Amino acid sequence: MLLEDNPADAELLQEILLDAQWIDWQVQAVSRLRDALTALSQQSFDVVLSDLHLPDARGLETLQKLKAAEDIPIVALTSL
């Protein structure tokens, strides 16, 4: 899952992942933490790539809520 609220950044990351043809990536992109939490409750993912600054969560709060919902590897994406 890709959790990114900037459409341009989300599109770029998806293109980069899809260009890595040695793995058959399937990416579900969401732009809000609440949407990510819903998706995590409905299906399984191998990893979450997450921006830390979202419209409905900021910083470590984002990671804490993701980890509380599902024990899954999280890669934090930030430009800071």
C-alpha positions in Angstrom: 0.0 0.0 0.0 1.1 3.5 -0.8 -0.1 6.1 1.6 0.6 9.5 0.0 -1.6 12.6 -0.2 0.4 14.4 -3.0 -0.9 13.0 -6.3 2.3 13.8 -8.2 4.4 12.0 -5.6 2.1 9.0 -5.5 2.2 8.7 -9.3 6.0 9.0 -9.4 6.4 6.3 -6.7 4.0 4.0 -8.5 5.9 4.4 -11.8 9.2 3.7 -10.1 7.8 0.5 -8.5 6.2 -0.6 -11.7 9.5 0.0 -13.7 11.2 -2.6 -11.3 10.1 -5.5 -13.5 11.9 -8.1 -11.5 9.0 -8.0 -9.0 5.3 -8.0 -9.9 4.2 -5.1 -7.8 0.6 -4.4 -7.1 0.2 -1.0 -5.5 -2.9 0.3 -3.9 -2.6 4.0 -3.3 -4.6 5.9 -0.7 -4.3 9.6 0.4 -5.6 9.6 4.0 -4.8 7.6 7.1 -8.4 6.6 7.6 -8.5 5.1 4.1 -5.3 3.2 4.8 -6.7 1.8 8.1 -9.9 0.7 6.3 -7.9 -1.0 3.6 -5.7 -2.8 6.2 -8.8 -4.1 7.9 -10.2 -5.5 4.6 -7.1 -7.1 2.9 -3.5 -8.0 3.5 -0.5 -6.1 2.3 3.2 -7.0 2.4 4.4 -3.4 3.2 3.1 0.1 3.7 5.0 3.0 2.1 3.8 6.0 4.1 4.2 9.7 3.9 4.4 11.1 7.4 2.4 14.3 6.8 -1.2 13.6 5.7 -4.4 15.6 5.9 -5.6 13.5 8.9 -2.4 12.5 10.7 1.1 14.0 11.2 4.5 12.6 12.0 4.9 9.7 14.4 1.1 9.6 14.9 0.8 8.2 11.4 3.2 5.4 12.1 1.7 4.6 15.5 -1.8 4.3 14.1 -0.7 2.1 11.3 1.2 -0.2 13.6 -1.7 -0.4 16.0 -4.0 -1.5 13.2 -1.7 -4.1 11.7 1.7 -5.6 12.4 3.2 -4.9 9.0 6.5 -3.4 7.8 6.2 0.4 7.2 8.6 2.4 5.2 8.3 6.1 6.1 8.6 8.5 3.2 9.5 12.1 3.9 11.2 15.0 2.2 12.4 16.4 5.5 
